[in-house]
Amino acid sequence: MMKTSSCMFSFLFLSFLVLVALAENFNQEFDVTWGDGRVKILENGQLLTLSLDKTSGSGFRSKRQYMFGKIDMKIKLVPGNSAGTVTTYYLSSLGPTHDEIDFEFLGNLSGDPYILHTNVFVQGKGEREQQFYLWFDPTKDFHTYSILWNPRSIIFSVDGTPIRQFKNLEASRGIPYPKNQPMWIYSSLWDAEDWATRGGLVKTDWSKAPFIASYRNFNAQACVWSSGSTSSCSINSTANSWITESLDNSGQARIKWVQKNYMVYNYCTDTKRFPQGFPLECSLN
């Protein structure tokens, strides 16, 4: 579904190194950022769980910053009545002009489907939401959620099926693209009952707490930011083929299939939100 172009980019990769991490140990690759004991790392670092109760949620962040990469994580979402909860998995830099690439899983009443919420922020501006139902129950087993971020595009995938692409059209059309700020990997589980389920109509049922999401098999093929380093990411290396990957015809067809059958919201069709016309990338992506 992906293809690797032989086209060479003129990007100069300064101050970061190459990292290929396969099923890395959570103790080695991530720091607990909040939760007061609600983050647990088990099975010699191969399993991580986040917990949410009425007092607090929890979260973690990668020890490293990345400047382009292919990031995979297996996640098993909160089962049963998860209404009001949000499980997040995303890349982000810091500050008011931050860049961000989001997966957010919006909880549901037992028996209703989760909504997978995606967004792209560039220089502090988001408002590029697309939402999907999943074609499986994400609480029964682990599924792989992937972000490919390279100089060509951002591709969101689920179990290897691409669901969304945001192309780099900055040079050709002047549409901002995240390409200058290194990002950390974040994940969190928290209470968002004011908006997460049916626009906040369904509140969190705290009798079902603690709510638990589970993580396995973090995998990063990425350029690791290391300020002061003189090394660079080589786009000639076969180990870094992801740096020029893009969707082939099969991948484009899979995106169309997902968006036809499972998309529930697309900012590019929201006429009430954009009465003066849709953002330029809507007609180009």
C-alpha positions in Angstrom: 0.0 0.0 0.0 3.0 2.2 0.3 5.6 3.0 -2.3 9.1 4.3 -1.9 10.2 6.9 -4.3 13.7 7.3 -5.6 13.2 11.0 -5.7 15.8 12.8 -3.6 14.7 15.6 -1.2 16.7 18.7 -0.7 16.0 18.7 3.1 19.2 19.0 5.2 18.9 16.8 8.3 21.0 18.5 10.9 21.4 17.7 14.6 19.7 14.3 14.8 20.6 10.7 14.5 19.1 7.5 13.1 17.2 5.2 15.4 15.5 1.9 14.5 13.7 0.6 17.6 11.9 -2.7 17.4 9.4 -3.6 20.2 11.4 -1.5 22.6 11.2 -1.8 26.3 8.8 0.8 27.8 11.1 1.4 30.7 13.9 2.3 28.3 11.9 4.5 25.8 9.3 6.3 27.9 8.9 8.5 31.0 5.7 8.6 33.1 4.5 12.2 32.9 1.5 12.2 35.3 -0.9 9.9 37.1 0.5 9.3 40.6 1.0 5.5 40.2 -1.7 5.0 37.6 0.9 4.1 34.9 2.1 0.5 35.3 4.9 -1.1 33.3 4.7 -4.9 33.4 6.1 -8.0 31.8 9.7 -6.8 32.0 8.8 -3.6 30.2 6.8 -5.2 27.3 3.4 -4.1 28.5 2.2 -0.7 29.7 -1.2 0.2 31.1 -2.8 3.6 31.7 -5.5 4.0 34.3 -8.3 6.6 34.9 -10.4 7.1 38.0 -12.4 10.0 39.4 -9.3 11.5 41.0 -6.9 11.4 38.0 -6.0 10.1 34.6 -2.4 9.2 33.5 0.1 9.6 30.7 3.6 9.0 29.4 6.0 10.6 27.0 8.9 9.3 24.9 12.4 10.0 26.3 13.5 11.1 22.8 12.3 13.7 20.3 11.9 12.7 16.7 12.2 14.6 13.5 10.3 12.5 10.9 9.6 8.9 11.6 7.4 5.8 11.2 5.8 5.2 14.6 3.8 2.1 15.5 2.0 1.2 18.7 -0.3 -1.6 19.6 -3.2 -0.4 21.8 -6.1 -2.2 23.5 -8.7 0.4 24.4 -10.9 0.7 27.5 -13.6 -2.0 27.4 -17.2 -1.8 28.3 -18.8 1.6 29.1 -16.0 4.0 28.4 -18.3 7.0 27.8 -16.6 10.3 28.7 -13.1 9.0 28.5 -10.4 9.8 25.9 -7.3 7.8 25.1 -4.7 9.7 23.1 -1.7 8.7 21.2 0.1 11.5 19.3 3.3 13.3 18.3 3.8 16.9 19.5 6.3 19.7 19.9 5.9 22.3 22.6 4.8 26.0 22.7 2.1 28.2 21.2 3.3 27.5 17.7 3.6 23.7 18.2 3.2 21.0 15.6 1.1 17.9 16.4 -0.2 14.7 14.8 -3.1 13.2 16.7 -4.9 9.9 17.3 -7.7 10.3 19.9 -10.1 7.5 20.8 -13.4 8.8 22.1 -15.1 6.5 24.6 -18.6 5.1 24.2 -21.5 3.5 25.9 -21.1 -0.3 26.1 -22.0 -1.7 22.7 -21.5 1.5 20.7 -18.5 1.9 18.5 -15.5 4.0 19.5 -14.8 7.1 17.4 -11.3 7.5 16.2 -10.5 11.3 16.0 -7.5 12.5 14.0 -6.0 16.0 13.6 -2.9 17.8 12.3 -1.6 20.9 13.9 1.0 23.1 12.2 2.5 26.2 13.9 -0.1 26.1 16.6 -3.2 25.8 14.2 -5.3 22.6 14.1 -8.9 22.5 13.0 -8.2 19.6 10.5 -10.3 17.0 12.2 -11.4 13.8 10.6 -13.2 11.1 12.5 -13.9 7.4 11.8 -15.6 4.4 13.2 -13.4 1.3 13.3 -14.2 -1.9 11.5 -13.5 -4.0 14.6 -13.9 -3.9 18.3 -10.7 -2.1 19.6 -11.3 -3.3 23.1 -11.1 -7.0 22.5 -7.5 -7.2 21.4 -4.4 -5.1 20.5 -4.4 -3.3 17.2 -1.6 -1.4 15.6 -2.0 2.4 15.1 0.7 4.0 13.0 1.9 7.5 12.0 4.2 7.9 9.1 5.6 11.4 9.1 8.1 12.2 6.4 9.0 15.2 4.1 6.3 14.1 1.6 3.2 13.5 3.8 1.7 12.3 7.0 -0.2 9.0 6.8 -2.4 7.6 9.5 -2.9 3.8 9.4 -4.7 1.2 11.4 -3.4 -2.4 11.2 -1.5 -1.4 8.1 -4.6 0.1 6.4 -4.1 3.8 5.6 -7.1 5.9 6.7 -5.9 9.5 6.1 -3.1 11.4 4.3 -2.0 15.0 4.8 0.4 16.0 2.0 3.2 18.4 2.1 2.0 21.2 -0.2 4.0 24.0 1.4 6.4 24.6 -1.5 3.8 24.3 -4.2 0.7 25.8 -2.6 1.9 27.6 0.5 0.0 25.3 2.9 2.0 25.0 6.2 3.4 21.6 6.9 5.1 20.3 10.1 8.8 19.9 9.0 10.9 22.1 11.3 10.0 21.1 14.9 11.0 17.8 16.5 8.2 16.0 18.4 7.9 13.7 21.3 5.5 10.7 21.4 2.7 11.1 24.0 -0.1 9.0 25.2 -2.7 9.7 27.9 -6.0 8.5 29.3 -8.2 11.2 30.8 -11.8 12.3 31.5 -13.4 14.5 28.9 -17.1 14.0 29.7 -18.0 17.5 28.7 -17.5 16.8 25.0 -16.1 13.3 24.3 -19.3 11.2 23.9 -22.2 12.5 21.9 -20.9 16.0 22.4 -21.0 15.7 26.2 -24.5 14.4 26.5 -23.3 11.1 27.9 -21.3 11.5 31.1 -18.6 9.2 32.7 -20.0 6.4 34.8 -17.5 6.4 37.6 -18.9 3.1 39.0 -17.1 1.5 36.1 -13.7 2.9 37.1 -10.8 2.3 37.0 -10.8 2.6 33.2 -7.7 0.9 31.7 -6.0 1.1 28.3 -3.1 -1.2 27.4 0.0 -0.8 25.2 2.5 -3.2 23.5 5.1 -3.3 20.7 6.2 0.3 20.4 8.2 0.4 17.2 10.0 3.5 15.8 12.0 3.9 12.6 12.9 7.5 13.0 15.4 10.3 13.1 16.1 11.1 16.7 16.7 14.7 17.5 20.0 15.4 19.3 20.9 19.0 19.5 24.6 19.6 19.0 25.1 16.5 17.0 26.8 16.7 13.6 25.3 13.5 12.3 22.4 13.3 9.9 19.6 11.1 8.7 20.7 9.5 5.5 18.0 9.3 2.9 20.2 7.0 0.8 20.1 4.2 3.4 17.8 1.3 2.7 17.1 1.2 6.4 15.5 4.7 6.0 13.2 3.9 3.1 10.3 5.3 5.1 11.7 8.8 4.6 10.5 8.7 1.0 7.4 6.5 1.3 4.1 7.6 -0.2 0.9 5.8 -1.0 0.7 3.7 -4.1 -2.6 3.1 -6.0 -3.6 0.3 -3.6 -3.1 2.6 -0.6 -5.1 5.4 -2.2 -7.9 2.9 -2.9 -7.9 1.7 0.8 -8.2 5.3 2.0 -11.2 5.8 -0.2 -12.7 2.6 1.1 -12.2 3.6 4.7 -13.5 7.1 4.1 -16.5 6.0 2.2 -17.6 3.3 4.7 -16.3 4.5 8.1 -15.7 8.3 8.1 -18.2 10.1 10.4 -16.8 13.6 10.2 -14.6 15.5 7.8 -13.7 19.2 8.2 -13.4 19.4 4.5 -17.2 18.9 4.1 -18.3 21.0 7.1 -20.0 24.0 5.3 -21.3 25.5 8.6 -17.8 25.7 9.9 -16.3 27.1 6.7 -19.1 29.2 5.1 -16.5 31.2 3.1 -15.0 28.1 1.6 -13.0 25.1 2.7 -9.3 25.2 3.5 -7.1 24.9 0.3 -5.8 21.4 1.2 -9.3 20.0 1.1 -9.3 20.2 -2.7 -5.7 19.0 -3.1 -5.1 16.1 -0.6 
